[in-house]
Amino acid sequence: MSNNVASPVRKFFEHYLTVEKGLSSHTILAYRDTLKLLLRFAADHHRKSCVELTVDDISAETVRLFLIHLEKTRGNGVRTRNARLAAIHCFFRYLAYWEPRFLTASQEVLGIPFKRHAHPVMGYLNREEVVHLFNHIDTGTSQGKRDEAILRLIYNTGARAHELVGLDINHVRFSRPYLVHILGKGRKERTCPLWPETVDSLKKYLEERRVRTYDRFPLFVNAKGQRLSRFGLRYLITRRVTIAAKTSPTLLTRKIGPHTFRHTTAMHLLQSGVDLNMIRSWLGHSSIETTNGYVEIDLEMKRKTLQSCENLLPKMKKGGPSWQRDQGILDWLVRL
């Protein structure tokens, strides 16, 4: 029986990922890119053409060398390396289930661990920066109306980039109660309430495009009338931040992209007293632990917690509570 790698790879993409797993097109494309890189590397390593590769050629040792190649030659970071490995693991789990003769080889590849890495502190905009950004959008132009509608919607919903650009007009409910239906990670649907200002901005933009609020057209389009891409969204945000940064230099102190607005939405909801479970539902987090991460980065909330504890203690005659007198504690908080 042939163990050519082409047949299981084809079945993996044509049936398993789409029919069995029902993964999104973005995930499937990411897996495709990973296996393309892996097969090219294996072909070069074994001095074969891709059509000659067998499953035996994609051994655990070959995969380990491929991961080293990603970091050393292609300059990929640990997060990218781990994402590629996750795609490879998925393929070999499929191989072990559907082709038991490859079970041992699959187990060896599945035993390759992910690398630990530091999680960067999530950056977000403060309220003044958000207001400043909107104040520098000229809504008298078609482009300005579109950009304002996009930024209001992404700030309102905290949607991921692919979720936002994947919206159609009929996904938005323009009558009360205002809301939008979002297709998130793992093809999980959720609804998110919309503020009246967001809906008004969307209506003005759609009126400019001369489309109806129930049409099944892309909600946001580029200058050519085609659906806005994730790269187009990133470029739009970068351009708007650059314009606003001329009079607000703090916007230049960090990299701001679509996901920054997602973090901003979460932080502002948290600071407004919204329950963590509500924020989890609002953003479409699969685990409450992800939502808890926003609590850890809000230094101001830590300070307020310490201040509230002051009222529980007997009043001190002078100097205030120890955490205010001891600058070391404040420095420690800053370093958290």
N, C-alpha and C positions, 0 to 999 in steps of 0.2 A: 504493500500500500504506500502511495506517494506521501511524503511529508513536506512537499513544497509549501512554502509559507504563503504563496499568493492566494490559495483557496480559502484558508481560514481568515485571512485579512479581509478578503472581499465579503465573506459572510458576516464578519464582525461589524462592518460598516453598513451593509445593505439590509441586514435583518436584526442583529442583536441590539445595536445602539438605537435604531429607529423604532423597531417593532417591539422588542422585548423590554428595553429600558425606557424608550420614549424620551430620549435626551433632546435638549434644544439644539438648534442648528449651530449656535455658537460653540457649544461643548463638542459637538461632532467635528467641527472644523479644527478645533484645538487638538483633538485626538488625531485627526488626519495629519496635521502638521508634525506632530510628535513621531508618528510612525514613518512618515516620509523621511525625517531626519535619521531615525534609527536604521531604516533599511538602507539608506545611502551610506551611513557609517559602516554597517555590517558588510555591505558589498565591497567597500574600499578595504576594510580590515581583512576580509577573506579573499580579496582579489578575485571577485566574481562579479557577474552582472546581477542586477536585482532579480531578474526572472529566474536565476539559477539558485537563489537562496532557499535554504531549507529551514525548518523550525530549529534543527540542531545548530544552525549557524547563529541563531538569536539566543545564545546561551546566557546564563547568569553572568559569566565572565565578560561576554561581549557587552551586555547591558551596563556592567560596572565601568568598563572602558568608555562606553558612550557617555555616561554621566560625567566622567572626568573630562571628556572632550567638550562637553557643554560648558563646563566651568572654566577650563584652562584655555581652550582654543576659541570658543564662541563668546567667552566673557559673560556667560549667564550667571545671575545671582542664585542664591540658595532657593529662593521662592520659585523661580522659574525651573530650576533643576527638579524640585519636588513636584511641581505641576506636571512636568514631563514624565516623571516616574509614576505618578498616579495614573496617567493614561496608559503606560506600559503595564502596570499592575492590572488595570481593567481588562486589557487584551488577554493577558495570561490567565486571569480568572475565568474568562470566557473559554479559553483554550482547554483549561483543565476540566471544565464542566461538559463541554460538547465533544471533546476529543480525549477520552481517558488515557490513551496511550502516551499523551504528553504530560501526564499528571506530575511525574517526578521533575521534569524540566521546568514546569510551571511553578511548582513549590519552591524551587531554588531561586527563581526570579522574584517571586512574591516575598521571599525572605530578605530581599535587599531593603534596608531601612531608609526612611526619610531622614534628612539632616535637620538637626535642631537649628533654629535661627532666632535672632532677636526680633521681637515685634516692635516696629516703629510706633512712636506716639502718634495717635490720630490727630491730624491737623483740622481745625475748623475756623470759621469766620465768626467774629463777634457781631452783635446786632448792629453796631454802628457801621461796620464794614459792609454788611449786607445792604443797609439803607444807602450808603454811599455808592455802592455798585449800581443800584437801581436808579439813583438820581442822575447818573451819567449815561443813561440810555435815552437817545433821542427817539421818542415814540411818534414823532411826526413823519418818520420814514417807514417804508414797508419792512425794511430790515430791522429797524428798531422795534416795531410792533412784534415781529417774530421773536427777536432775541429776548424781549421782556417777557413774552408769554412762556418761552422755554425756561428762563431762569425762575420765574414765579412758580411754574409747575414743579421743577426739580427741587426747589426750596420747600414748597408746600408738601410734597410727597416723599422726599428723600429717595426717589427712584434711582436705581442703578442706570448706568449709561445705556445698556442694551434694552432695558425695560422702557426707558423714555423714548428712544428712537423707534421702538417697535410698536408704539401706540398708533391706533387709527382714530379718526374723528369720532366714530360711533362708540368708542370705548369710554368716552366722557359723557356723563349725564349733566346736561345743561339746565335742568329744572331741579327744584328743591326736592329732596336733599341733594346738593351737589356732590358728585363723587366721580372717581375714575377707576376702571377695572384694569389691573396690572397683572401681566403674566410674568412671574418671577422665576428664580432659580428652581430647577427641578420641575419646571412647567406647573408650578403652584400658583393658583390665582388668588389675588387678594383685592379688596376694595379699599380705597383711601379717600377720606372726606376732603373736599376742596373748599377753600375760603372763597367768599364772594369776589374778592379782588382778583383771585386767580382766574375764576370763570369769566369775569369781565375782560381781562386781558386776552384770554383765549378767543372770546367772541370777536373782539376788535381785530385780532389777527386773521380769523377765518373770514370776516367780512371783507378784509383787504384782499384775500385770496378769491373771494366770490364763490365760496363753497358753503354748503348747508351743514348744520350741526349734526345731522344724522347720516351724512355720506360715509361710505366705507373707503375713504381715501386716507393716506398717511396723515397723521396729525401735523407733523413738521416736515417741511421739504426744504431742499437747498435752492440755490439760485437757478438751477436747471429744472426745477419742478419735481425732482426725484426725492425719494425718502431720505431724510437726513441720516448720515452715518454716525457711528460712534466717533470717528476721527473728525468729522465735521463738527460734532458737538464739542469735542475737546478744543478744536481751533476757535470756535465761537467764544467759549468761556475764556480762553487765553487772551483773545483780543479784547474782550470787555474788561478783563482784569487789568490789562495793560493801559487802557484808556483811563480807568478809574484810579490807577496807581499814581498818575501824574499829580494828583492832589491828596493822595492817601498812601504815603510810602510804606506803611505797614503791610500793604498787600504784596509787596515785593519780597517780604522776608521768608516766604515759603512757596512751595509749588502748589498751585491751585488748579484743580481739575474737577470733572463731574463728581468724583467720589468725595471731594472736599465738601460739596453741598450736602451729600448724604450724611456725613458726620455732623455738619452744621445743623441740619434738621433735627437729628437725634439729640444733640447737646441743648438746643434751644427748647425742645419739648421737655427735656429733663429739667432744665432750669426753670421752666414754667410750672413744674409740679405735676406733670403728666406721669401716670403710673407706668412702671417698667414694662408690664405685660402689654399695655396699650402701645407703647413705643415699639415693642417687639412685633406686634401685629401690624403696626403702621409701616414699618420698614421691611417686613417679610423675613425676619430672622428665624432660622430653624431652631435655634437654641437661645434660651434666656441668658446663657453665659456670654454670648456675643454682645447682647444689650448691656449687660453688667459692665462691660469694658468702658462704657462712656462715663460711668460713675467714677471710675478710677482716675480718669484724666481731668476731672473737673476740680481744680484746686480751690476755686472759689467756694464750692460746696463743702469742702473740707474745712475751710476757714469758718464758714457759717455754723458748721456742726460744733466746732470748738467754742464758738461764741455762745451757742445755745446752752452748752454745758456750764457756762459761767454762772447762769442763773440758778443752777442747782446747788451751788456751793455757797458757804457763808461768805459774806462780803469781807474783803481784805481792807485793812486800814490804808494801805498805800501801795502803789506800784502796780495794781491790777493783778489779774490771774497770772500764774507762773508761765503759761505758754506765751503771753504777751511780753513778759519781762525777759524771757530767755530767747534771745535772738537765734540761738542754735536750733530751737524747735522750728522757727519760721524758715530757716535755711534748709532744714531737713525736709519740710513740706515742699519747698520749691524744687528740691532735687528729686522728688518722687516721680 
